[in-house]
Amino acid sequence: MTTSQASKESYSPGLEGIVAGVTQLSFVNPALNSLMYRGYDIRDLAEHACYEEVAFLLIYGHLPNQKELDTFNTDLRTARKLSPEFINTLKSFPKNANMMDTLRAAVALLSLSDPDVKNDSHEANVRKATRLTGQFASIVAANYRISQGKDPVAPDATLGHAENFLYMLFDEKPDAYLARIFDMTLIAYTDHGFNASTFAARVTTSTLSDLHSGIVSAIGTLKGSLHGGANEEAMKMLLEIGSPDKAEAWVIDALATKKKIMGFGHREYKTGDPRAFLLNDYAKELSERVGQPQWHQTATIVAQTMEREKNILPNVDFPTAYIYYLMKLPIDIYTPIFALARVAGWSSHIIEQLDANRLIRPKAIYEGPDHLSYVPLNQR
Ligand SMILES: CC(C)(COP(=O)(O)OP(=O)(O)OC[C@H]1O[C@@H](n2cnc3c(N)ncnc32)[C@H](O)[C@@H]1OP(=O)(O)O)[C@@H](O)C(=O)NCCC(=O)NCCS
């Protein structure tokens, strides 16, 4: 057995603590428990802006003025419309397929007919980023409705991004308050430094592959339960716990068997995720407003027990999980919803990567045998 000495001292499992690039998109600051998108605090954005402004900010580099926002909205609304041929293909997917798998397949298909398919310039990638941001919401809503044996609902050009998604999902115009909270969750999910899916997208496009390929890599990476998949798992856990009086014992039992509590912990934030702090207040308000305070009460006891027993705090996926549940969103699409928000962040990172590209290609420490002699097949 040989162990190569290459970079052993600098090796960090999971690349923990390793600086892998430079970005102007989002600033994850664990020391201050803050997150900024291009210099704006997410709390400020969530409370005052809409998702479309935040997506524009990331893709174009500045907050839009009214004219820029109008043009961006027109582009998003145009992209929302899926062609009948494309919808027919979505209908051919297996009805019981995982909703992240159908999203991944749909985005791979879109790449075949994108009008800029052969153009990887900055300007073309900005157009693709905008189109994908509009298309993702329609695909998630359509895939879910098709999986339920229902027809997709055509987008409504009078509605904003968040409202229109809820409309396409439920075939009913949403309550303004619910649409606003949903919009805030999208803003909280839009970008987050060099998280695993964004890094995957950057690695893919650092080979000079195209934007859609980077996005497909990112979708596959987000699916896992240590990343975006955590919001679905967190809600399944809350449902399993069932009521506030069972929460403390459930968590203690789970920790005793070394279970990971989904929606808790973070590689970067060790003293709290600013997105969870932001959304927790709205989760409480929503829980009370819809007459189901037990969900916030159960979540609070889970969080208190986790802090007391392990000193681990909730991440963004914990309040989001029961916000979505209280909004009657199907659990199967919580992670696709994360994706439909994050697509603007992923695309912006891909554009940033390509604007100053260097192939991402780290080293590995080799720990296997060496200098073996080939053994002919009939002698093995
Ligand atoms: C997000 C996550 C992968 C970050 O992990 P990380 O930086 O690699 O930290 P580690 O997994 O090494 O955790 C350090 C310690 O805390 C524990 N821990 C971390 N998150 C935990 C959780 N959610 N539940 C229980 N224990 C947890 C680990 O078991 C480990 O304990 P140990 O030292 O006794 O082995 C991890 O916190 C996790 O798995 N959380 C649940 C999934 C989740 O919510 N993901 C969404 C992230 S936004």
The ligand as a MOL file (V3000), in Angstrom:
LIG
                    3D

  0  0  0     0  0            999 V3000
M  V30 BEGIN CTAB
M  V30 COUNTS 48 50 0 0 0
M  V30 BEGIN ATOM
M  V30 1 C -25.2700 20.2670 7.1410 0
M  V30 2 C -24.2810 19.2420 7.6560 0
M  V30 3 C -24.0230 18.1880 6.5730 0
M  V30 4 C -22.9770 19.9740 7.9740 0
M  V30 5 O -22.1500 19.0130 8.3910 0
M  V30 6 P -20.5890 19.1400 8.7190 0
M  V30 7 O -20.0780 20.5180 8.6460 0
M  V30 8 O -19.9230 18.1260 7.8740 0
M  V30 9 O -20.6150 18.7590 10.2260 0
M  V30 10 P -20.5310 17.2970 10.7700 0
M  V30 11 O -21.5090 16.4070 10.0580 0
M  V30 12 O -19.1000 16.9000 10.7680 0
M  V30 13 O -21.0380 17.5170 12.2200 0
M  V30 14 C -20.2350 17.7900 13.3610 0
M  V30 15 C -20.8600 17.0670 14.5270 0
M  V30 16 O -22.1920 17.5430 14.7140 0
M  V30 17 C -23.1220 16.4760 14.5210 0
M  V30 18 N -24.2340 16.9740 13.7320 0
M  V30 19 C -24.1830 17.8890 12.7400 0
M  V30 20 N -25.3960 18.0930 12.2510 0
M  V30 21 C -26.2250 17.3100 12.9410 0
M  V30 22 C -27.5970 17.0720 12.8740 0
M  V30 23 N -28.3460 17.7040 11.9940 0
M  V30 24 N -28.1480 16.1830 13.7270 0
M  V30 25 C -27.3890 15.5310 14.6210 0
M  V30 26 N -26.0710 15.7170 14.7250 0
M  V30 27 C -25.4940 16.5850 13.8970 0
M  V30 28 C -22.3660 15.4140 13.7460 0
M  V30 29 O -22.9160 14.1340 13.9580 0
M  V30 30 C -20.9910 15.5580 14.3010 0
M  V30 31 O -20.9640 14.9570 15.5680 0
M  V30 32 P -19.7000 14.1150 16.0440 0
M  V30 33 O -18.5610 15.1000 16.0320 0
M  V30 34 O -20.1050 13.6170 17.3740 0
M  V30 35 O -19.5300 13.0450 15.0020 0
M  V30 36 C -24.8150 18.5410 8.9160 0
M  V30 37 O -25.0190 19.4900 9.9180 0
M  V30 38 C -26.0740 17.7540 8.6240 0
M  V30 39 O -25.9970 16.6070 8.1960 0
M  V30 40 N -27.2830 18.3630 8.8690 0
M  V30 41 C -28.5300 17.7040 8.5240 0
M  V30 42 C -28.8550 17.8860 7.0500 0
M  V30 43 C -29.2810 19.2930 6.7560 0
M  V30 44 O -30.0900 19.8860 7.4390 0
M  V30 45 N -28.7450 19.8260 5.6430 0
M  V30 46 C -29.0980 21.1430 5.1490 0
M  V30 47 C -27.9380 22.0910 5.3150 0
M  V30 48 S -28.4070 23.7420 4.8840 0
M  V30 END ATOM
M  V30 BEGIN BOND
M  V30 1 1 1 2
M  V30 2 1 2 3
M  V30 3 1 2 4
M  V30 4 1 2 36
M  V30 5 1 4 5
M  V30 6 1 5 6
M  V30 7 2 6 7
M  V30 8 1 6 8
M  V30 9 1 6 9
M  V30 10 1 9 10
M  V30 11 2 10 11
M  V30 12 1 10 12
M  V30 13 1 10 13
M  V30 14 1 13 14
M  V30 15 1 14 15
M  V30 16 1 15 16
M  V30 17 1 15 30
M  V30 18 1 16 17
M  V30 19 1 17 18
M  V30 20 1 17 28
M  V30 21 1 18 19
M  V30 22 1 18 27
M  V30 23 2 19 20
M  V30 24 1 20 21
M  V30 25 1 21 22
M  V30 26 2 21 27
M  V30 27 1 22 23
M  V30 28 2 22 24
M  V30 29 1 24 25
M  V30 30 2 25 26
M  V30 31 1 26 27
M  V30 32 1 28 29
M  V30 33 1 28 30
M  V30 34 1 30 31
M  V30 35 1 31 32
M  V30 36 2 32 33
M  V30 37 1 32 34
M  V30 38 1 32 35
M  V30 39 1 36 37
M  V30 40 1 36 38
M  V30 41 2 38 39
M  V30 42 1 38 40
M  V30 43 1 40 41
M  V30 44 1 41 42
M  V30 45 1 42 43
M  V30 46 2 43 44
M  V30 47 1 43 45
M  V30 48 1 45 46
M  V30 49 1 46 47
M  V30 50 1 47 48
M  V30 END BOND
M  V30 END CTAB
M  END
